[in-house]
Structure formats: structure tokens, C-alpha cells
Amino acid sequence: MPLIRTADAIRTMQIRGAGRIARAAAAALRDHAASIESSDRVSFIKEMTQAGDILRSTRPTAVSLPNAIHIVLRDLKNATSADDARGIITKNADAFIRASEEAIQTIAGIGARQIGDGDTILTHCNSEAALACIIEAKRQGKEIVVFATEVRPWNQGLLTIEVLNRHEIETHYIVDSAVRAFINDIDIVIAGADAVCSDGSVINKIGTSQIALSAHEARTKMVFAAETYKFAPRTLAGYTIPIEERPGFEVLSDEIARKYPFVRVRNPVFDITPAAYIDGIITETGLIPPSYAPSVISDHLGWDLSLIGDGAF
Ligand SMILES: O=P(O)(O)OC[C@H]1O[C@H](OP(=O)(O)O)[C@H](O)[C@@H]1O
């Protein structure tokens, strides 16, 4: 898919999910690099940098996106020619995509150990990392039941129940506001993540923090499944992650909204769950407490704080 089409597909959520958009961006950069005819090293790098900027501007919250772009483009300064730069991008993009897929498999194994035989699990939105844990538990023969939320306004819950049904997992589909009514039936909440901040808080689909609060009150375990490239280096330098707010028509049609000129629809699509409500974060490097987030960013990912600045990553 041409880069502009990938960027549009991410912006309009035809490609969605923090991991999927990261892999799509990596593949788009690789394919774009292959399509550039220029043999001039400087103009090639300039064009690839612009391509990275286009992809980065599509959605502001999922840190997987700028991290993937940074990982794919980071060694370009060492390139000796345009061809060399093209080779570096191909190698980095393929390695990123492979590592991302392997991370999901590892997370599935670790996450499945968090799920006991006979457990009832609640999940929110549509996270391939969270679903991988649930599917692996089922594959291991555990008797499980899942509660899946609807996820207004995009109804990603429909994608989730399709996957759960395909794996023959008994599922209850509920509206988002029914979580507290059922929370005492739940043994563990497993959600995905769009960003993990250095203070251990997790940014995920709107409604997650309400679920976490409910789980905390009910003493129900709350874990997140997050590949390490969802950890946000910039937060270690004191930056905050912008929360995407999408157009009001996604919640209320323009036709209805026009009748109520004093009403403004608010449509933030993510929220922040504080570390205090999180029992663990399942990463491909292990099940960690939220307090380990800074160490994942600096020790595991090896991000150099001096590189972190406006627009860097
Ligand atoms: O990477 P995986 O685990 O698939 O998904 C992580 C998160 O990305 C999604 O965002 P959106 O639906 O693109 O707004 C959801 O918030 C989901 O929990």
C-alpha cells in the first residue's frame, strides 16, 4: 500500500490497534524506501524523514507509532549512499515487524499463566496482545468465560467478540456502562495499551480507567498486555502524551447535532489509568510492576535521554 494510503488508513482507523498501526507504518516506510528512485543520499534521507513525519501525524496517542518510525529510521545517519539507506530501512522494518509478532507470542504465554482454570475475564476494546493471552489460556485447555465490552463509539467490541467466537470461547457482550454491575463476577481484567508512561500509568481506550477503578474497588486483578515498544520514552523527559479527541459526529450524527446548537459532543478516545490501579504489565520481557516502566525505557529499550526532544520521538 502506498505511504499516503497507509497514513489515511491509520487516520481513519481502517488500520487500528496500537501494534497493528506500528507494523503498518514500518511496512509503509520500507515500501516507500523501495519506491524512491533518487540515488542521492541526502535527498533520499530527506524524503524518508518527511515520510516518517506524515505517518507520525496520523494519530497522536499510541506511542507504538512514533517508536516504530524511530526504530526504522534511526540508523540512517550511518548510511553511505541512498542504496545503503534503503537497505538499512528494509532491515530495520522487517526486524521490527518480526519482533512485534514474536512479542505477542511471548506475551500470550506469560499472560495465560495469569489466567486460572475456571476464570472469568473482562477485556475492553480490541487488543491483539490482550486477546492473545486469553486465546492461549483456552488453547491450554482452561475453562474460561470472557466479558467483552461494546466500546462506544467505534464498537471495537464487535471485533473482539468475532475473535472470541472464532476460538469457541464463551463470551458475554455488554455495554460499557455495565462493567460495574458485573465486576464481582470477574477474576481478572486484561486490557491492551496504547502507551505506558514512565510513572507506570497506562493509556488505553476510553473507559479503561473507569474499569480499573471498578476493579480496584472490587479487589479484582487488573493487568495490561503491552509490547515494550508501547513504552513512552518522552515521558521520562517530562513530556505528556496527548490524548486524541476525534470528531463529534462519531458519537452523534451531524443531523441530530444540528438540532442542538448549545450542545458540544466531546470524544476523547483514550484515558489514563494510574499505576495505583494496575497489578501488572505483561511485556515480552516478563510480567512487571508499573514501577519498572522507567527501567524498560532506559535499560531494555536503550533510549538515550539526550535524543528526546521536540519532534524526535
Ligand atoms: O496493540 P493492541 O494490543 O492490538 O491494541 C492496543 C490498543 O489499541 C487500540 O486503540 P484504537 O482502537 O486504535 O484506538 C485500543 O485502545 C487497544 O486497547
The ligand as a MOL file (V3000), in Angstrom:
LIG
                    3D

  0  0  0     0  0            999 V3000
M  V30 BEGIN CTAB
M  V30 COUNTS 18 18 0 0 0
M  V30 BEGIN ATOM
M  V30 1 O -1.8750 -3.1840 20.0480 0
M  V30 2 P -3.1320 -3.8440 20.5130 0
M  V30 3 O -2.9200 -4.7070 21.7240 0
M  V30 4 O -3.8370 -4.5850 19.4060 0
M  V30 5 O -4.1820 -2.7000 20.9150 0
M  V30 6 C -3.8900 -1.7540 21.9120 0
M  V30 7 C -4.9530 -0.7070 21.9330 0
M  V30 8 O -5.0500 -0.0410 20.6750 0
M  V30 9 C -6.4310 0.3050 20.4570 0
M  V30 10 O -6.6190 1.6110 20.0270 0
M  V30 11 P -7.5290 2.0120 18.7290 0
M  V30 12 O -8.6850 1.0720 18.5940 0
M  V30 13 O -6.5880 2.0050 17.5370 0
M  V30 14 O -7.9710 3.4250 19.0350 0
M  V30 15 C -7.1400 0.0260 21.7690 0
M  V30 16 O -7.0810 1.1080 22.6700 0
M  V30 17 C -6.3700 -1.1760 22.2260 0
M  V30 18 O -6.5740 -1.4740 23.5910 0
M  V30 END ATOM
M  V30 BEGIN BOND
M  V30 1 2 1 2
M  V30 2 1 2 3
M  V30 3 1 2 4
M  V30 4 1 2 5
M  V30 5 1 5 6
M  V30 6 1 6 7
M  V30 7 1 7 8
M  V30 8 1 7 17
M  V30 9 1 8 9
M  V30 10 1 9 10
M  V30 11 1 9 15
M  V30 12 1 10 11
M  V30 13 2 11 12
M  V30 14 1 11 13
M  V30 15 1 11 14
M  V30 16 1 15 16
M  V30 17 1 15 17
M  V30 18 1 17 18
M  V30 END BOND
M  V30 END CTAB
M  END
